[in-house]
């Protein structure tokens, strides 16, 4: 069984990290997908929980001013 988890904010990582770890302990395949919504805060929390996304959608990109 494969389980996809999608997150983009620091609070989402904080809430999902224990769930992701529990799923991994049960031997299930967890696929992590980051939306990149709040990049700096997201990366900090991923490091704290030793999580690395399998996919990064990089949705928030710098906007160009006209």
Secondary structure as UniProt FT lines:
FT   STRAND          2..7
FT   HELIX           10..25
FT   TURN            26..27
FT   STRAND          29..34
FT   TURN            37..38
FT   HELIX           39..48
FT   TURN            49..50
FT   STRAND          55..56
//
